[in-house]
Amino acid sequence: MKNLYIDDLPDYFKQYKKSIKNPKKFWDKIADEGFVWYQRWTKVVDFDMEKAQIKWFKNAKLNITKNCIDRHLAQRGDKTAIIFEPNDPLEKAQYISYRELHERVCKMANVLKDLGVEKGDRVCIYLPMIPELAVTMLACARMGAVHSVIFAGFSDSAVSSRVNDCGAKVIVCSDGSYRGTKSIDLKEIIDKAVENCPTVEKVVVVRRTGTEVTMKEGRDLWLDTLLEKASSDFVSKIMDAEDPLFILYTSGSTGKPKGMLHTTAGYMVYTAYTFKNVFNYRENDIYWCTADIGWITGHSYILYGPLANGATTVIFEGVPTYPEPDRFWQVIDKHKVTQFYTAPTAIRSLAKESTQWVEKYDLSSLRVIGSVGEPINDEAWHWYNDHVGKKKCPIVDTWWQTETGGIMISPIPFVTPTKPTYATLPLPGIQPVLMDEKRNEITGNQVDGNLCIRFPWPGIARTIWGDHQRYVETYFTAFPGKYFTGDGALRDETGYYRITGRVDDVIIVSGHNLGTAPIEDAINQHPAVAESAIVGYPHEIKGSALYGYVTLKESGQVRDRENLRKEINLLISDMIGPIAKLDKIQFVSGLPKTRSGKIMRRILRKIAEGDFSSFGDTSTLLNPEIVEEIKNDRIG
Ligand code: WTA
């Protein structure tokens, strides 16, 4: 993919214009130049946005692993495809070349085939961040099976509901996983889950922690034994452009998780193209994304996007704070990482620590640093910029979703001037529009509204597995003819976008729309504050009023709480206006977070409302114990 770079700002605008004027021609060229196909497409795109029927590269034939592995063998056979950095820094890192990856993927595909897995069958993967996770996903893709990775932190009931929803035949798991000082018995969780999963025929177990497990005769098999006799030849299956590649579950605002289905060609083209440009990828780079592969970020930007570009990608098993809160910086220094991609929640938690941790290391290899998953607040942006990027590395604040498959709005490093807390401009091919409540498009700049996308792009999910109607209703009904993201955004005077948060988090106070993100941003500027979350609660006069949950840095713990409340409100008044002041501020020792680091506002909202009757599904919480504390200290 040599010719697909965006060189400078005028080039960006030129390419952007072209991509909007003639999207078919634009994507046709990208697909043509960058990939290997068994057969070309007969039509670039075919779509009906009302029915949510979308097809890209119609009738093309390909295999994504030929693009991610085989085609690199001639020139990059000995190049490292994957660096595996284990949880324990004393355990040796592994360097897996493209050739070795090819062999391992072929063997794994033969193992699955021998177990009876066929094209179109679903395989659930419940593995920690170890090389076998990547190998198993690629093996599925090579043989045409549909992988569904379930984050290896989900409970057995969360696992079984996902396995049952997609009707998986095989589960690949490990005996256990390491996370910091902890080791978790994953096989035990699978044993419980599978009791309620009638479709599962085989459970393949990867040896990682060596913990004792029970193996059920006829169902459970050790992977290492199966691999011993597996052949290292496996001819990749010829897949149609629209054949399913994977299902990945994402939580809806309510109800059961949605199995987002991504298909083959469009997803490949989109992740490869965006990876190249958003990370300014060059041949000898060492790229590291700290996400878990159990989330979309890991699928698109640890695995498929980087490998489609022949990159070296780091898979990190551990956590940022083990053994010390300097692990990220130590690993960047150790492997001379050039691109580092992480989440605001990680940045904020590390920014709480002394800067000595980050100053200990040589981070001069870094060229681009990225952020994803939630709005990055001003304070975290600057800390990241000052202490990690050393003001030399552009920060790519990348906005996208499980549903979008790849990055949608982001600066292009060395091309788009960055602006703190702004995801800036849409990538070529992406047409964001802001819509008001009456379904009218809001034109011009210095406006805000519901973020929608006008035209399909190759990476968009094609359906919710088994429930196309829900797909149509969730994303294509609120604003007919457009994809509705569920996010709010503002467009500044220069046309830059800033994501203001989920629109379901907007709180209307005395008739004024207030985004939670900017208020939290303001609060977080207070030197004593670590993190905050705002929710609305019913108020007699204003309709809704604001309730803030605030965690303090070490330095704030001893201070006069009443005074601190006043200072926080003064700050909000200063930065947004008195209307955004909080009626109640509760200091808490932590916020309830999902395992992917998102604050679970639903619970906070209920507590603020004084409704303790049902908190809904809390199985995805990382720290369920915090709920009790927050409830007990609620300000009535
Ligand atoms: C939020 C993660 C602000 C947003 C790739 C979106 C962001 C949801 C950003 C999707 C960003 C993601 N700035 N908000 N840079 N990136 N979000 O499906 O609310 O886990 O709708 O995909 O995260 O989360 P998901």
Boltz pocket constraint, residues with backbone or C-beta under 6 A from the ligand:
constraints:
  - pocket:
      binder: B
      contacts: [[A, 250], [A, 295], [A, 296], [A, 297], [A, 371], [A, 372], [A, 373], [A, 374], [A, 375], [A, 376], [A, 397], [A, 398], [A, 399], [A, 400], [A, 401], [A, 402], [A, 403], [A, 409], [A, 423], [A, 485], [A, 486], [A, 487], [A, 499], [A, 501], [A, 502]]
      max_distance: 6.0
